[in-house]
Amino acid sequence: MAKIFHYFILSIIVLSSACRPQFKALDINNFAIDEQISQDTITTNWLRFYKDSLEKSMGIVIAKTAISLESSRSKGIIDPKIQEKGNLARICSDYVLQKAKNWSETNEFPMPIFTVLNHNGFRNSISPGNITIGNVFEVMPFDNEIVLIHLSGRTVDSLFQYIASIGGSAVSGLSLTIDVENSQYTNARVSLNKYNSRQSYWMCTSDFLLEGGDGYTMFANSDRIIKTGILVRDALLEGFESEYLQSQQINPRKQLRIHYAN
């Protein structure tokens, strides 16, 4: 019986080898990509429909601005001049905080009282004139989600100290005074009230910062996280459109939230 079994296994191996496809080496040629290559008209025509449709959608005007809305991106420490000029960060932070508050109220979740976002997340400025959907995508090309976070007073202190160490951040519902010489914050007000290290706080930010992006590692100490499912970009689109419909202008947000003391 064992001998028959061995012959059976051997026959399967032989048959498998005989049925195995035989591969031949292929000749591989390199083709240079340059202007000499003719355009594939079939593919081009197929894509044109989607390209035209996308450009039409991106060109929809949702608001207008009489002034330049400047981003505050910086490769190093954010100095007072950059912070003062960067009104776009203040506008976007206001929109995110308002959207988070509205969502929390509708869904009966705790209300966030301030927001912190990273300056480098806002990738482009907006020139005076029409504000299109495409402009907002250029400002916020990432699918970052708004999240609510509950933080102890000690963790909030770490957050404020980190903001001071990098020279400032995009904030709303929050006012910080930074000692530039020592890179320390000397005063903080949350929702117009003096910051209390013994009190816990609900705030909102992006999932990128929640995961430690741009050095915001202190959010790992949050004791409760609520994901809203709302993209930061969608909050900006809604914010620009809503503000313009209500007042026919975009408030330039000249009042600073980050102050500097020598």
C-alpha positions in Angstrom: 0.0 0.0 0.0 2.8 2.4 0.9 4.5 1.6 -2.4 1.4 2.4 -4.4 1.0 5.7 -2.5 4.6 6.6 -3.3 4.0 5.9 -7.1 0.8 8.1 -6.8 2.7 11.0 -5.3 5.5 10.6 -7.9 3.0 10.7 -10.8 1.4 13.9 -9.5 4.9 15.5 -9.4 5.6 14.5 -12.9 2.3 15.7 -14.2 2.6 19.0 -12.4 6.0 19.5 -13.9 4.7 18.8 -17.4 1.8 21.1 -17.0 3.8 24.0 -15.5 3.9 26.9 -18.0 7.2 27.5 -19.6 8.3 31.2 -19.4 10.6 32.7 -22.0 12.9 35.6 -21.4 11.4 38.8 -22.8 13.3 41.5 -24.7 13.0 44.7 -22.7 13.4 48.0 -24.4 13.7 51.4 -22.8 11.7 54.2 -24.4 12.6 57.8 -23.9 9.7 60.1 -22.7 10.0 63.4 -24.6 8.1 65.7 -27.0 8.7 63.2 -29.8 6.1 60.9 -28.5 2.7 61.5 -30.2 -0.4 62.1 -28.1 -2.8 59.3 -27.6 -6.0 61.0 -28.8 -8.3 58.3 -27.6 -7.1 58.6 -24.0 -6.9 62.3 -24.2 -10.6 62.6 -25.3 -11.6 60.1 -22.7 -9.9 62.2 -19.9 -11.1 65.6 -21.3 -14.7 65.0 -20.0 -13.4 64.5 -16.4 -10.9 67.3 -16.7 -13.5 69.8 -17.9 -15.9 68.7 -15.3 -13.3 69.0 -12.5 -12.2 72.4 -13.6 -15.8 73.6 -13.8 -16.4 72.4 -10.2 -13.1 73.9 -8.9 -14.0 77.2 -10.5 -17.2 77.7 -8.6 -17.1 81.0 -6.6 -18.2 80.7 -3.0 -17.0 84.1 -1.6 -15.0 87.2 -2.3 -12.2 88.9 -0.4 -11.1 92.6 -0.7 -7.8 91.8 0.9 -5.0 89.2 0.6 -5.5 86.2 2.9 -1.9 85.2 3.8 -0.7 81.8 5.0 2.0 81.7 7.7 4.1 78.7 6.6 7.6 78.7 8.0 10.5 76.3 7.9 11.7 77.5 11.3 10.4 79.5 14.2 7.4 81.6 13.5 8.4 85.2 14.2 6.0 88.0 15.2 5.9 89.4 11.6 4.9 86.1 10.1 2.2 85.6 12.8 0.8 89.1 12.3 0.7 88.8 8.5 -0.9 85.4 8.6 -4.6 86.3 8.8 -5.6 83.1 6.8 -4.7 80.9 9.8 -7.0 82.9 12.1 -9.8 82.8 9.6 -9.5 79.0 9.1 -9.2 78.3 12.8 -12.4 80.2 13.5 -14.2 78.2 10.8 -13.0 74.9 12.2 -13.9 75.8 15.8 -17.4 77.0 14.7 -18.0 73.9 12.7 -16.9 71.7 15.6 -19.2 73.6 18.0 -22.2 73.2 15.6 -21.5 69.5 15.2 -21.2 69.0 18.9 -24.4 70.8 19.6 -26.3 68.8 17.0 -25.0 65.5 18.1 -25.1 66.3 21.9 -21.3 66.0 22.4 -19.2 68.1 24.7 -18.5 71.6 23.3 -14.9 72.4 22.3 -13.9 75.9 23.5 -10.7 76.4 21.5 -8.8 75.0 18.6 -5.2 74.6 17.6 -4.0 73.9 14.0 -0.6 73.9 12.4 0.5 76.8 10.2 2.2 74.5 7.8 -1.1 72.8 7.1 -2.4 75.8 5.2 -0.5 75.4 1.9 -1.4 78.5 0.0 -2.6 82.1 0.3 -5.7 83.6 -1.3 -5.4 86.7 -3.4 -7.9 89.5 -3.4 -11.0 88.8 -5.5 -13.1 85.7 -6.0 -12.6 82.7 -3.7 -13.3 79.5 -5.5 -13.6 75.9 -4.4 -10.3 75.3 -6.1 -8.7 78.1 -4.0 -9.8 76.3 -0.8 -8.4 73.0 -2.1 -5.1 74.7 -2.7 -5.1 76.0 0.9 -6.0 72.6 2.4 -5.2 69.8 -0.1 -5.2 67.1 2.7 -8.2 65.1 3.9 -7.5 66.0 7.5 -10.5 65.3 9.9 -11.7 67.5 12.7 -11.4 65.7 16.1 -12.6 66.6 19.6 -10.1 66.0 22.4 -10.4 66.1 26.1 -7.2 67.2 27.9 -6.1 67.6 31.5 -4.8 70.9 32.6 -1.3 69.5 32.7 -1.5 68.4 29.1 -2.9 71.8 28.0 0.1 73.4 29.7 2.4 71.1 27.6 0.5 72.2 24.5 0.8 75.9 25.3 4.5 75.5 26.0 5.1 73.7 22.7 3.3 76.5 20.9 5.5 79.0 22.6 8.7 77.0 21.6 7.8 77.2 17.9 6.8 80.8 18.0 3.0 80.4 17.7 0.3 78.4 15.9 -3.1 78.8 14.3 -5.6 79.2 17.1 -9.1 80.2 17.8 -10.8 80.7 21.2 -7.3 81.0 22.7 -4.9 83.9 23.5 -1.2 83.3 24.4 1.5 85.6 25.4 5.0 84.3 24.5 8.3 85.4 26.1 10.4 85.4 22.9 13.7 85.4 24.7 13.0 82.3 26.8 10.5 80.7 24.4 8.0 80.3 27.2 4.4 81.3 27.5 3.7 83.8 30.3 -0.1 84.2 30.0 -2.9 82.2 28.5 -6.6 82.8 28.2 -9.1 80.2 27.0 -12.4 81.4 25.7 -11.7 84.8 27.4 -11.1 83.1 30.7 -7.7 82.8 32.4 -6.2 79.4 31.9 -6.5 77.1 34.9 -4.0 74.2 35.1 -6.3 72.4 37.5 -9.1 72.3 35.0 -9.6 70.0 32.1 -10.6 71.3 28.7 -12.3 70.1 25.5 -10.7 71.4 22.3 -10.6 70.5 18.6 -7.8 70.0 16.2 -7.0 67.8 13.1 -6.4 64.1 13.2 -2.9 64.9 11.8 -1.9 66.8 14.9 -3.7 64.2 17.1 -1.3 61.6 15.7 1.7 63.7 16.6 2.2 65.6 13.3 4.5 68.6 13.4 5.7 67.7 16.8 2.3 67.9 18.7 3.1 64.7 20.6 1.3 65.9 23.8 -2.1 64.9 22.3 -1.1 61.3 22.9 -2.0 62.0 26.6 -5.7 62.9 25.8 -8.1 60.8 27.8 -11.0 61.0 25.4 -11.2 61.5 21.6 -14.3 62.0 19.4 -14.0 61.8 15.6 -16.4 64.0 13.8 -16.0 62.7 10.3 -15.8 66.3 9.1 -12.9 67.3 6.9 -11.1 70.5 7.8 -11.4 71.5 4.1 -15.2 71.1 4.2 -15.3 73.4 7.3 -13.3 76.0 5.4 -15.6 75.7 2.3 -18.7 76.1 4.5 -17.1 78.9 6.5 -16.1 81.1 3.6 -19.5 80.6 1.9 -21.5 81.2 5.0 -19.6 84.3 6.2 -19.8 85.9 2.7 -23.5 85.2 2.4 -24.2 86.9 5.8 -21.9 90.0 5.5 -20.9 90.2 1.8 -17.2 90.2 3.0 -14.6 88.2 4.8 -13.6 89.6 8.1 -9.8 90.1 7.9 -9.2 89.0 11.5 -6.5 91.6 12.2 -6.6 91.1 16.0 -3.8 88.8 17.1 -4.3 85.7 19.2 -0.5 85.2 19.8 1.2 88.0 21.5 4.9 88.5 22.1 6.8 90.0 25.1 10.5 90.7 25.2 
